[in-house]
């Protein structure tokens, strides 16, 4: 097969750029890929970590720098001020392995709502925060809506830039639950 000179340049450029891209991902470790993406490298340190929660039906992709992460569980509480009703739900926080009391780092808190609770939030009949805006949806399956709480990202904490970078890549992947 005969290559045209222009195509040879493109081929050489692609071959030269690909190794640089792969090493850039390893060094940054802030890039995240969906768990459905096939491995493109034999190096396991270039592959994202995958936290899988079978109770609520979602997975969350993390960079290798989070290896050894800790999962914390808590609860959110909200209500309808007019009706006086109170609702509860789970919060699952993913904590960086380098977090300490002396040097806390930014967690990734995921609020979990039933679809009915989420509908109430969207219609203004359920409030879960004193902020002037509600949680931000990260994804949903047929039973649950997963969201980031308003004002849950603290710009004063170490690691906030890394968490923001992780969130830019849509790391939460819902799957169907029974």
Residue, then its C-alpha position, 0 to 999 in steps of 0.5 A: x500500500x502506498x502512503x500519500x506524504x500528507x497521510x504519513x505526517x498525520x500517522x507520525x503525528x498520531x504515533x508521537x502524540x499518543x504516548x505523551x497523552x497516556x503519560x500525561x494521564x498517569x501524571x495528572x491522575x485527575x482524568x476519569x473515564x466511564x467504567x464502560x470504557x475498555x482498557x486502552x493501556x496495559x498499565x493498570x495505574x492508568x485505569x480509573x478506580x471504580x467504586x460500586x454501590x449495589x445497594x443504591x445502584x451506581x458506580x463512581x469512577x476515581x483516578x488512581x490517586x484515590x486508591x485506598x479511598x474510604x466510604x463514609x455514610x451519613x444522612x440528610x434531612x429536609x422538609x416542607x416548611x408549610x406542611x411540617x413534614x420531614x424527609x430523610x435520605x442517605x449521603x455517601x461520601x468518598x474520602x481521599x486516602x490522604x485525608x487527616x484531621x490535621x489536613x482534611x481534604x475535599x470529600x465527594x458527597x453524594x446525596x441519595x433521593x428517591x425519585x418521589x423526593x427528587x420530584x418534591x425538590x424540583x417542585x419546591x415542596x422539599x427543601x434540603x438546604x438553606x442555600x438559595x439553590x438545591x442539589x445538582x443531579x449527578x445521575x439517576x436510575x429507576x429508584x434513586x436520584x444521585x446529587x451533589x449537595x449545594x455548597x458541599x464543595x469547600x474551596x478552602x480545602x486541599x483537593x478541591x481542584x481535583x474533586x472539581x476535575x473529577x466531577x467534570x468527567x461525569x464519574x457517576x454511572x447509575x445502573x438498574x436496581x431490583 
